[in-house]
Amino acid sequence: MNADDFPTPDVDVESVDPETLKDRIDAGEDVMLLDARMQSDYEEWHIDGENVTSINVPYFEFLEDDIDEDVLAKVPDDREVTVLCAKGGASEFVAGTLAEHGYDVNHLEDGMNGWASIYEAVEVERYDGAGTLLQYQRPSSGCLGYLLYDDGEAAIIDPLRAFTDRYLDDADDLGVGLKYALDTHVHADHISGVRDLDDEDVEGIIPEAAVDRGVTYADELTTAADGDTFQVGDATIEAVYTPGHTTGMTSYLVDDSLLATGDGLFVESVARPDLEEGDEGAPEAASMLYESLQERVLTLPDDTLIGGAHFSDAAEPADDGTYTAPVGELVAEMDALTMDEDEFVDLILSDMPPRPANYEDIIATNLGQNAVGDEEAFTLELGPNNCAASQDSLAGD
């Protein structure tokens, strides 16, 4: 049933916007969610948290005139319940039905699409290079990006197409001009915003080493080779070639203070190596990743911050609220970073999570081989990112 086809409830149903719901979760409130999507959609991704209780009761169970008492019994009647769905139509209907039965309910405005539209900017307080560094965080998928600005200029690393206007607006609000938009690699979990920003007179930059994968628009953008530098005010961004997750993976060292590692190293895990060449090419990619980490990343000073392009539920934010950590801290806490190569390769190949949803279509879109509109692009990237190896066996005790 289309969301527009659901009847309007006979009772008024209060809605809660996604930002307010997130604020409640972040504040540690006990939140009860009833997710009315299909079970398969729920199992793929849903809102979770230590103080979140989530149950899945698909909307169709509420369509009968006489709802089965067993269905109602699944829903707590002693606390407020927030109902959600994909876009907001089914949840309003379900919430209205429950309200008619005396439940204390509201529903999430715009559903999981609204949740996926949350995008927050948090300052990286331990960054000590020139200018200011912000980390963008998308809680629905764990995507991270970085905005550096200094002396009237700015650069965005790993921008998302869905938030192109947001970057431009933020730059305007900060009184700076967005000079560069840089991708660390050909992403497999979200649609890149580099080309869209390039269309807005921002210089788009992609790794030179990624072009051979079949990038169709390389001649239209700037390519970054290992050691290339880009000036943003008094700050310098240096390209550091770190293949492994992909053959073109390139990290960016931001004024010798933070290494934006893309999907190479995260604060809770390392990259998965199978999204470019599949299972067959994964062992070679894992060895390549090991060399990149040992020779290009872990050789940096211990206080150099690491900031990946993603965070998972297993990640713990730093005191400033960002998902960043010093190199020395990660080495001390992550067993995978102190193993020899054979152990490392065996470990990360042993327990990889499911591949990101729609990853083949997303890769093709980011290569320029597949053209999609904004709405389709947004839909393609809904869900968890799954670009890291499993966290279960990587961290130390």
N, C-alpha and C positions, 0 to 999 in steps of 0.2 A: 504494500500500500504506500502510495506517495504521501509525503509529510503534509502536503496541502489537502489531502483527502480526509484527514482526521476531523471528526466533528468538533465543533467548539464546545468546551465543557459548559455545563449549566451553572457552574459556580465560578467565581473569580479565583484565578490561580496566580499567586505571586511568582514572579520570575527573579532569578538571581543572575547577575552578569558574571562572566568567567573570572574577571579580575577580583571581584568580591569573594568568590568561592576560593580562589587561590590564597587571598589574604587570610581567610579563616583557617585554611589548612596550615599556612605558614605560621600563624599565631598559636598553633597547637590545639585549636578547638577540636572536639570530637565531631566528626562529620560522617553522616550516614548517607550513602548514595545508593539509589536504585537505578541501575543501568538497564534501559528498556530495549537495547539493540539485540540483534540476533546473537546467539551464543558464540558463534565463530568470530564475529567482530569483537565481542567482549574479550574473548580469550587472546586475540591478537594484540589488543592494547586497551587499557582502561586507566582511569584515574586511581592512583594508589598512594599510600603513605602510611606512616606509623600510626597516625591518629585518624585514618580513614577506614571506615567499614564499607565495603562495596558488595552488593549482591546483584545478580543478573536475573531479571524476570522479563523475558521478551514481551513487547507491547501486545502481541496477538493474544496473549493470555488474558488481556483485559477487554477484549472486543465483544465477548458474549454479554447478552442482556443480564443474565444471572451469572455473575462471576463465581467460579468455584471457590468455596471457602478455603481450600488448600492453597489457592493462589494468594488470597488475602493474608493467610497465616504466615507467608514468607516475608511479609512487610512488617517491621516493628511498628507498634501503635503507641509506644510510650516515649517517642522522641521525634524530632523534626527529621523529615526525609527529603532529600533533594533528588528529583527524578531527572534523568538525562537520556538523550538519544543521540542520533547523528547530527541533526540539524535543528531540533527544537519542536517539531510538530508532534511527533509521537509522545514526547515527554509531557507536553502540555495536556494532551488527551489523558494520558495515564495519571498524571497528577490530579487532574480534575475528577477523574473517576474515583481515585482514592479519597479525595476531599469529600466527595458525596457520601463516602462510607465512614467519614469522621476522622480521617487521618490528618496529621499536621504535615503538610507537604508544600513544596514549591518546585519549580523546575528550572533547569539550567538554560539560560538564554543562548540560542544558536547551537546548543549541544556540543558535541565533540569538535565540530568545526570552529565554534567559538573558543573552546579550550586551546585548539591549535593556533589561534590567532594571538595568544598571549606572547609577548616578546618584551623582555625586560633588559635594561642596561644597568650594570653594576660596575662601579669603579674598582679597578685592580689596585688596591692601596699599597701593596708591596712592590709595585713597579717603580723603579727609581731611575728610569731614563728620562730624556727630555720630553716635555709635554705631559699629557694625561692619556691613560689607557682605560677604555671601558670594555667589559665583556658583555656581549649580548647573550641572553639565555632564553631558549624556547623550551619550556617545561614539558610540553606534550611529546616531544621527540628527543629531547636532550641535545638539540643542536646548539653549538656555541659559535660566536663570531667575535671579532675584536675591532674596535674603533680607536685609532690613535689620532690625536690632534695636538697641534702645537703651532704657535705663531701664524694663525690664520689658515692653516692647511690641515687636511685630514686624510686618512686612508682607512678602508674597511677590508678586513681579512675574512674570507669565507662568508660572503654575503648570501642571503637567501632571496630568491626572486620574489617571493611573497611579500617581502618587506622593503622592496626597492624605494618606495615613497617614504618609508619611515627613516631610512638612512639620510635621504636628502633633507627631510624635515628636521631631523636631529642636528645635522650639520648647520642648517640655517639657524636653529635655535641657539647653537653654540657660537654662532658668528664666524664660522670657518667654511672654507670651500673644500668639498670632497674632491681630492686630487687623484687618488688611486683606489681601485677595487681589485683585490688579489685573491686568486684561488690557490689553495694548496695542492689540489689534485682534481681529477674527474670524479665527482661525488657519486655515490650509489644510493643515497638515502633521501636526498632532497634536490630540488632544482636550483642551480646556481643563479645568483643575481648579477654576475659579472657582466654579461652581455647587455642586460637591461640597463645597468648603470653606465656602461660604455655609450649606450645610445643617448644618455643624458649628459654627455660631455665629461664623464669621469673616465680616466684612462684605465681600461681593463687589462689585467695582467694574468697570464696563465703560465704554468711551468713549461719551459721548453721541452723537457723530457716527456711531457704528456702528449705532445702533438702527434707522435707516431701511433697513438692508439686510434687515430682516425678523426681527430678534431677537424671540423670542416671550416672553421672561422678563424684559424690561427693568423692568417694574413691581416685580419681586421684588428687584432689586438697586439699588445706587447707581450713578448715571451721572456720569461725569467730563467736564466741559467745559473748554475751553482756559483755563488760569489757575487752575483749582480746586486747592486744596492739601489735603493729608492729613498729620496730625501723628503721628509715631511717636517717642515719647519727646521728645527735644529736636531730632530731625531732621524735616525737612519734605520731602514728596514733592509736586512740582508737575506738573500735567498740561500738556503742550505739544503742541498739535495739529499733526501732521506728516503730512498725507495724501499719498498717492502709491502705495505698495504696495497699500493699500486706501483707500477714501474716508474711513474712520473711524479710520485709524491715528493713535494718540496716544502720544507718548513720555512718559516720566516722569523729571523732573529730580530726582535724589536729593540733597537738601541742597546744591545748587549744586556738586556734585563729580562726579557721574556721570550721564549721560543714558542711560537705558534706552530704546533706540530701536526695540525690537520688530524688525520686518523692514524698517525704513527704511534703516538704514546699519549695515554690519558692519565688522569690522576689515580685511576683505580685499575687500569688494565693496559694491555698493548693491542695493536691492531690485529684484525683477522686477515689472513693472507690469501683468501680464496675468491674474492669478488671480481678479479680481473681475468684470471686464467682457470677458474674453477678448481675442483679438487685435484685435478691432474697437475696443475701448476703451483698448487699451494706449498709443497715442500720447498721448492726453489725460492718462492717469494718469502717464506718464513726465514730462510737463511739470509736472504737479502735484508730483511727487516732486522735480524740480529746484528748484522754488520753495521747497518745504519745507526742503530741504538748505541752499540758499543764504541763506534769510531766517530760518530758525528754528534750524538746527543749527550751521552754520559760523560764525554770528555769536557763538557762545558763546566765552568765553576759551579760548585755545589749550591750556591745561592741563586743561580739562574732559575727563574720561574718557568715551569712547563704549563702550557695552556693548550689543551686539545680542541678539536672541533666538536666534541661530544662529551656528555656525561651520562652515566646510567644511574639506576636506582641504588647501586652499590657505592656510588661516589659520595664522599663527605665534603661539603663546601668548606673553604677556609674561613677564618674569622671575619674576613671582609665580605663573605657571601659569594665569592667567586670560586669556580672550580679550577684552581691553580695550586701548584705545589712546587717547592724547590727541588732541583735535581737530586741533591743529597738526601732529602727526605724520601723521595720515591725509591731510590736505591736501597735505603734502609728498610723500607716497608714492603717492597714487591720482590718476591723471590725470583721471579722470571728475569729480573735485571741483573742477577748475579750468577746465573747458570752458565754452563758452557754451551756451545752452539747446539750440539746434539740434543741435550736435555731441553733446551729452549724450544727447538723445532718440534720435538715429540710432544711437549706440553701443550703448545698452542694448537696443534693439529688434533689433539685428543678429544676436545670437548667444545666444538664451535657451535654457537647458537644458530637458530634459523636465519637464513639470509633476509635482508630488509625486504619489505613488501614492494613489489613492482620494481625491483632494483634494475632489471634489464632495460625496462622502458625509461627509467630515470637516467641510467648511464647513456642510453642512446640520445636522450634529449640533451644532456649536458655535453655530449660530443657534437651536437648540432645535426645529428642524423635524423632526428625526429622532432617535428614542430608541434607544440601543443599550446592551447590557449591558457590564460591565467587560471581559470576555474579548474580545468583538467590538471594543470600542473600542481595546484594546491591539493587536489584529491589524490594524485599519484603519491605524494609524500606523506600522507597521513599514516600514523602508526609509529612504532618504535624504530630506532635507527639500526640497531644490531650490527654496527660496524666494528665492534671490539670483539676480541676473543672472550671466551667465558671468564667471568671474574671468579668463579668458584675455586679455581686451583692456582690462580696467579699471585694472590696476595700472601704475605707472610702471616705468621700467627699474631 
